[in-house]
């Protein structure tokens, strides 16, 4: 005695197999993908030496988590040493507050720009912006 399955059952099994194979291929393509820079914010937007400077940066994180983010504050052609940022708790947004007098030169107005150094996954790194010029 042989049991025969209706054609619809075979179609359902084929769809299940196809969906499983497709999802596996999609997950493999995302795994190991570097986080991407999403946005950053700093306050005040005209930093001065005598006021605190708050910086936050957000990344789009795929599969591998971000372990460390450092920010480097530059003014003119001089850049400070990179300093660690604090994770806001979601693993994608990091922030740093510089106290008054905590960055830059003793001037009233300081034009600032920032470099971010990111460590993610198993020791992978990247920096933003990619080109420091």
N, C-alpha and C positions, 0 to 999 in steps of 0.2 A: 504494500500500500504506500502510495506516495501522496504527500500533501502538496497541493499546488496553491500558491499565493496569488491573489488577484493582481492584475496589472497595477492597480493604484498603490498597492503596498510597495511594489518595486520602485515606483516613481518617488514615493515618500522616502524610502531608504536612500535613493540616489540624491535627493535634495538634502538630506541630513548629512551625507558624506561630503557633498559639495560645500555646504555651509561650514562644516568643520574644517575642511582643507583651506577654504578661503580665509577664515578667521585666523588660522595658524599662520598663513603667509602674511597677513596684515600685521599681526603682532610681531613677527620676526623682523619686518621692515621698520617698525617703530623702535624696537629695542635697541639701545645703544645710541639713539639719536641725541645729539647735544641739545641742551636747553637753549632756547632762543631769547634774545633780549626783547622785552615787550615795551617797557617804558621806564622813565625815571623822573623824579620830582625833587626839587630842592627849594628850600625856603630860608631866608628871603631870596627873591629872585635877583636882587642886587646885593650880594654878600658884602659885608664890611668886616674888618678885623675885630671891631669892638662888639659885635653881636654874634650870637650862636648861629651855626649853620646846620640845618637838618637836611639830610639826603636820604631818599629811598629809591630803590630800584626793584623792578619786577621782571621776572623771567617766565616764559612758558616752559614748563617742565614736562617731559614726556615720560619715559620709563625709569631712567636712572636719576637718583636724587642729587641735588646740589649739596656739597659738603661745606664749602667755604666761599665767601665773596669778600674781596678786599677792594677798597676804593682808594684811588690816588687823586688828590686835588692838585691841580696845576693852575698857576697864574703867571701870565706872561710866558717866559721860556723856562721858568723854574717850577719843578714838580716836587711835592712833598713825598715822603716814603709812603707806600701803600699801607693802609690800616684796615683791620678786620671790621666787617659790618655784622650786625646782629640779625638773626633770623626772626621774622615776626611770628613764626610758629607754623606757617603753612608750607615752608620749604621753597617758596617761590618769590617772596618779597623780603628784602633785607633793608636795614636802615642804619644810619650812623648820625650821631649828633656831635658836632664839634663845639666845644664851649667858646665863649668870647676869648679871642686871642689864641685860639687853638689851631689856627691854620693861617697861612699867608704871611704877608709882610705888614709891618706897622704903617699902614696907609689908610686913608678914609674910604676909598673905593678900590675894590680889587676885582678884576675880571677873572672869573674862574671857569675852568672846564674840568671834566672828570674822566678817568679811566677806570674800568672795572675788570678785575681779575677773578675768574670763576674756576673752582675745582668741583668736578662732578663725577659720578659713576665711580669707576675703579682707578682713580688717579688721573683722569683726563682733565685738561685745562683749556680755557680759551680766554681771550680778553675782548673787551668792547670799549671803544670802537676797535675794529681790527687794524685799521691804519691810524697810527697816532698823529699823522700829519693833519 
